[in-house]
Amino acid sequence: MWTVIYIAPNAKSAERIQDRLTSEGFLVKMRASNLAKQQYEILVPETELDEVQEVLKDILHSSHR
């Protein structure tokens, strides 16, 4: 089952996160959020959730430097 791990504020941010996670070897899907037109959901398989959360934390931290 696919699980939403992050909701990006725009397509550019979502694509950047998707690319980084994919380059780390994770399966990743991206879809437009039903809640807001500009937001995008990043989804990963439930089985990879813990590992992806650690990598995502690093990605988000490095983008705020």
PLY file of the C-alpha trace (Angstrom):
ply
format ascii 1.0
element vertex 65
property float x
property float y
property float z
element edge 64
property int vertex1
property int vertex2
end_header
0.00 0.00 0.00
1.22 3.52 -0.81
1.43 6.08 1.99
1.65 9.87 1.80
4.93 10.89 3.42
4.95 14.59 2.56
2.76 17.28 1.01
4.82 19.69 -1.05
3.67 23.30 -1.49
4.21 23.24 -5.26
5.17 21.02 -8.20
8.80 22.15 -8.25
9.37 21.15 -4.62
7.54 17.86 -5.12
9.67 16.99 -8.16
12.89 17.85 -6.31
11.95 15.59 -3.39
10.80 12.82 -5.71
14.10 12.99 -7.64
16.18 12.87 -4.45
14.26 9.93 -3.00
14.40 8.06 -6.31
18.15 8.62 -6.53
18.41 7.05 -3.05
16.72 3.94 -4.45
13.18 4.39 -3.16
9.96 3.87 -5.10
8.13 7.18 -5.17
4.86 8.47 -6.61
3.69 12.05 -6.83
0.11 13.23 -7.25
-1.83 16.47 -7.00
-3.46 16.90 -3.63
-7.24 16.93 -3.51
-7.12 19.56 -0.80
-5.38 22.35 -2.69
-4.56 22.85 -6.34
-0.96 23.91 -5.76
-0.03 21.10 -3.36
1.39 17.71 -4.32
1.52 14.53 -2.28
4.68 12.42 -2.18
3.84 8.74 -1.70
6.06 5.77 -0.88
5.37 2.09 -0.19
4.36 1.51 3.41
7.19 -1.03 3.78
9.81 1.69 3.13
8.22 4.32 5.36
10.77 4.34 8.21
13.78 4.47 5.91
12.26 7.16 3.69
11.40 9.34 6.69
15.08 9.52 7.67
16.18 10.45 4.14
13.32 12.94 3.75
14.35 14.64 6.99
17.85 15.14 5.55
16.45 16.41 2.23
14.19 18.93 3.93
16.91 20.03 6.31
19.41 20.60 3.48
16.88 22.67 1.50
16.58 25.17 4.35
20.27 26.01 4.54
0 1
1 2
2 3
3 4
4 5
5 6
6 7
7 8
8 9
9 10
10 11
11 12
12 13
13 14
14 15
15 16
16 17
17 18
18 19
19 20
20 21
21 22
22 23
23 24
24 25
25 26
26 27
27 28
28 29
29 30
30 31
31 32
32 33
33 34
34 35
35 36
36 37
37 38
38 39
39 40
40 41
41 42
42 43
43 44
44 45
45 46
46 47
47 48
48 49
49 50
50 51
51 52
52 53
53 54
54 55
55 56
56 57
57 58
58 59
59 60
60 61
61 62
62 63
63 64
